[in-house]
Amino acid sequence: MTLRIITAAIAIPALLGILWLGTPAVGAFILLVAAIGGWELADMVRARRNCPLRWAYIGWPVALVAVGWLIAENQTDWWVLPAVIGAGMIPALYLLTSGRRSAFVYSLAAGPYVGAALAHTPVLRSVEDGAQWLLLALIVTFAADTAAMVTGVTLGRHKLMPNVSPKKSWEGLIGGLIGGGIAALIVDIAFDLEIASAMAVVLGVVMAIAGTLGDLGESAFKRHAGVKDSGFLIPGHGGVLDRLDSLMPNLVIVYWVSEWSAT
């Protein structure tokens, strides 16, 4: 626990500094994160079998984030991102529909998913009040995760999906929904994001659900690959994907909410 706290004490100011520096800094940082995430995907596949396509696992997330960065800088059209995502998903969807559901096949789908989610980060930073919207994604995700963990530890009795994540409970999920709703309302008021209070609460609840699904998805992938953590880069926290599993779907949600609120 002490190591986790020390790591967080170092990482949080660093992340705030990157946010403050603007879209170029965020884009460069997320490119690095995408490369590490792709490397971790390849390592998880390698835990079950040989992974001859390591650079493909790294390449898809990096390529998608690069496209997102270009969109943020108005250097390319928005349609390029879904086109690249589609190109990446085609082989995975073909193998999945053919019944070949191995860690290797799942990771082919996971690469474009990781890249597509992270690609929204520089785009979100580039919108009006982008730093505040990104902080909303970070704070609500963290609050929902923390509330779910605390509630689950203290009150958890009924397992949510024991075959995927034995520690998660229905009580923890409810605590996470409440924590996410409250956090979103507080952030909305503090940053004056111009979301109606009721909508902010709904957004927080939706983000808590999405974060839980992201967490369960990565847990299922790790279980299939036979590993405990996606990596070991972050002391006390595991790998990069272990820290981003709940955040990635929420980056997408918050970006589109920011676009909707601007209309």
N, C-alpha and C positions, 0 to 999 in steps of 0.2 A: 504493500500500500504506500509506503514511504517513497519508493522508487516511482510509482505512478504520479504522486503529488509533485515530486521534483521535476519530472518530465513535463507535466502540465504547466508548472510555474515557468519553465523555460519556453515552452511551445506557444503559450497564449500570447505573451508580448510580441514574439516573433511574427505570429500570424496577424496580429493587429498592425504591426509595422508594414507588412506586405500589403494589407488592405489599404492602408493610408497612402502608400506609394502609387497606387492606381493600377489601371488595366495592364500596362506592360509588365509590372512586377508580378501581378497575379497570374498573367498568362505564362510567364517564364516558370514560376513556381509550380503551377498546375501541370505544365509539360513534364517537369521532373517527377512530380507525384504520379502522373500517368505511366511514365517509364518504369518506375518502381513497382506500381501496381501490376503492370504487364509481366514484369519479372517474377513477381510473387505468384501470379496465375500459372506461369510456366513451371515454377518450382512445385506447386501443388499437383500439377499433372504428372510431373516427374516422380513424385512420391509413389505413384501407381504404375507408371510405365515410362519408357524412354520418351523424351520430348524433343524431337528433331526440329520443331518449328518455334524455338524460343523467340527468335527475332520477330516472328509474326505476332506472337502474343504481346510483345512490347510495341510493335509497329502500329497495330490498330488503335489502341488508346492514344498513343502519341499523335497519330495522324488526325484523329477526331478532335483532340484538344487544339492542335494547330489550326484546324479549320475554324473551330470556335473562336480562337484568338483573332484570326483574320476577319471573321464576321464582326467581332467587337471593334476592330480597327477600321471597319468599312472597306476592307480590301477584297472581299468576295461576297457573293450573294448568299442569302440564307438557305436556299435550296441545296447547296453543296453538302451541307451537314447530313440531312436525311439520305442523300444519294450515297455518301460514303458509308453511312450506317447500314443501308440496305445491301451494299456490296459486301460488307463484312458479315451480315447475317445470313446471306444466301447459302453458303456451304454448311453452316450450323443447322439451319432449318431443314436442309435436305437430309442431313444425317439423322437429325432428330425424328423426322417423319418416316425415315427408313427403319427405325427401331434401334439404331445404334446409340444407346444412351449411356455413354461412358464418361469418366471425368474429362477425357480428351475432348469429346464432343461438347459437353457442357461448357468447357472453357472457351471453345470457339465462339459460343454465344456470349460468354461473360466478357470477353475482350471488347467487342463493340458496345456492350452495355456500360462497362466502366468508362470507356472513352466518351460515349454519348452523354453520360451524366456529368462527367467532369468538364466536358466542353461547354456546358452552360455557365461555368464559373466566370471565365473572362467576359462572356457576353453579359452576364448579370452585373458584373462590376462596372460595365460601360454604360449602363442605363442611368437615368437620373436617380440620385440617391442610391447608387449601386452599392456603396459600402454599407449603408444601413440595411439594405435588403439582404446582403450576404451575412451580416451579423444576425439578422432575423433567422436565417437558415441555420447558422451555427448555434445560436443560443437556444432556439426552440428544440432542435435535435438533442442538444446536450441536456436540456431540462427534462425532456420527455424520457430520455434514456436513464437519467439519474432517478427521476421519480419512479419509473418502472422498477429499477433495481432495488431501491429502498423499500418500496411497497411489497415487492416480491419476497425480499428477505424477511421482512417483519410479518407480513400477513399471508404470503403465498401458500396455498393449500391445494389448489387445483391446477394441474399441469396443462400448459397451453399446447405444446407439441413435443412430448417427451422423447419421441424418436429422433427429433431434429435438434432441439435445444432443451435438455433436461431441466435447466434452471429457470426457464421462463414459465410464468404462471398467468392465469386469467386475472388474478388480483393485481399482479404487476402490470399487466396490460392496461387495466382500468386506471391504475395510478399514473401510468404514462400518458394516457389520454387527458387526464385532469391536469397533470403537470404541463403538457404541451399547450393546452388551451389557455391556461393562466399565463404561461411565459409569452405566448404570442400576443395576448392582450396587453401585457406590460410593455413589450418591445414596441408594439404599435403606438401606444401612448407616448412612450419615451422618445421615439424617433419621428413621431408625427407622420406616419406613412400613409395617412388618409384612407385607412380601411375602417369600415364601420365596426364598432366593438363586437357585435355579434358575429360578423364575418371573420374577425381576427381570431375569435375563439374557435370557430369552425375550422379555420385554416390550421390552427395549432393541433386540433384533434386529428385532422386529415394527415398532417405531417407526422404525428405520433404513430398512426396506423402505417403510413408508408415506411417510416423508419423501422418499425417492427418487421414488416415484410422484407425490407432490405437485409436486416439482421438475420432473419430466418433463412433467407435465400443463401447468404454466405455460409451460414452454419450447415445447411444441407450440402453445399458444395464441398466444404471442408470435410464433412463426415464421409462423403462419397470418395474423396481423395485420401482419406485416412490420416488427416493431420489435425492438430489441435489449434494452431494459429496459422495465419496466412504467411507470416514472416516473423522476423525478430528485430527489425530496424528500430522500433520505438521502445525504449526500455520500460518494462512494466506494462506495456500495452499490446505487445505482439507486433503484427505487421501493419503496413499502411492500410491495406484493405480491411483489417480488423477495426480500424478507427473510422473508416469511411463508409462502411456498409449501411449504416442508418442515414448518413448525410447525403449520399449520392442521389437517391430518389427525391429528396427534399430540395436539392438544388434545382432540379427540373420544375418541381411544383412552384417554388418561390419565384423562379424566373417568369413563368407564365402568369402568375398572380400579379407580378410587377407590371407586366405588359397590359394586363386587364385593367389594373388600377389607373394606368396612364391614359386610358381611352375616355 
